[in-house]
C-alpha cells in the first residue's frame, strides 16, 4: 500500500482488545490526551478516517 497522509485531523485510534465489545474510536486529540493508551492498559492503534469508517460497516 502506498504512503498515507497522517495529518492529525485524519488520524483515529482504537484499542484492539476492547473494540469488539465497546466499539470506541478516538480522534487524535483524545488519544494523545490518554497518552495513546486505552483504559484497559492496551496500546491504541492508529487508523485513517476511511479505515475507522470501515470498522463500523463490516
C-alpha positions as CSV (number, residue, x, y, z in Angstrom):
1,X,0.0,0.0,0.0
2,X,1.3,3.5,-0.8
3,X,2.2,6.1,1.8
4,X,-0.6,7.8,3.6
5,X,-1.0,11.3,4.8
6,X,-1.4,11.1,8.6
7,X,-2.4,14.7,9.5
8,X,-3.9,14.7,13.0
9,X,-7.3,15.6,11.6
10,X,-7.4,12.3,9.7
11,X,-6.0,10.1,12.5
12,X,-8.2,7.9,14.6
13,X,-7.3,5.3,17.3
14,X,-8.9,2.3,18.8
15,X,-7.9,-0.5,21.2
16,X,-7.7,-3.9,19.5
17,X,-8.6,-5.5,22.8
18,X,-11.7,-3.5,23.6
19,X,-13.1,-2.6,20.2
20,X,-15.3,-5.6,19.6
21,X,-17.1,-5.1,22.9
22,X,-17.3,-1.3,23.2
23,X,-16.9,0.0,19.6
24,X,-14.9,3.0,20.6
25,X,-12.8,5.0,18.2
26,X,-10.9,8.0,19.5
27,X,-9.9,11.1,17.5
28,X,-6.2,12.2,17.6
29,X,-6.6,14.7,20.4
30,X,-8.4,12.3,22.7
31,X,-5.8,9.6,22.0
32,X,-2.9,11.9,22.7
33,X,-4.5,13.1,25.9
34,X,-4.7,9.5,27.0
35,X,-1.1,9.0,26.0
36,X,-2.2,6.6,23.3
37,X,-3.3,4.0,25.9
38,X,-6.7,2.6,26.4
39,X,-8.3,2.5,29.9
40,X,-7.7,-1.3,29.9
41,X,-3.9,-0.5,29.5
42,X,-3.7,-1.6,25.9
43,X,-2.0,0.5,23.2
44,X,-4.2,2.4,20.9
45,X,-3.8,1.6,17.2
46,X,-3.8,4.2,14.5
47,X,-6.3,4.3,11.7
48,X,-7.2,6.7,8.9
49,X,-10.6,8.3,8.8
50,X,-11.5,5.8,6.0
51,X,-10.3,2.8,7.9
52,X,-12.2,3.9,11.0
53,X,-15.4,4.3,9.0
54,X,-14.9,0.7,7.6
55,X,-14.7,-0.7,11.2
56,X,-18.4,0.2,11.6
57,X,-19.5,-1.0,8.2
58,X,-18.5,-4.7,8.5
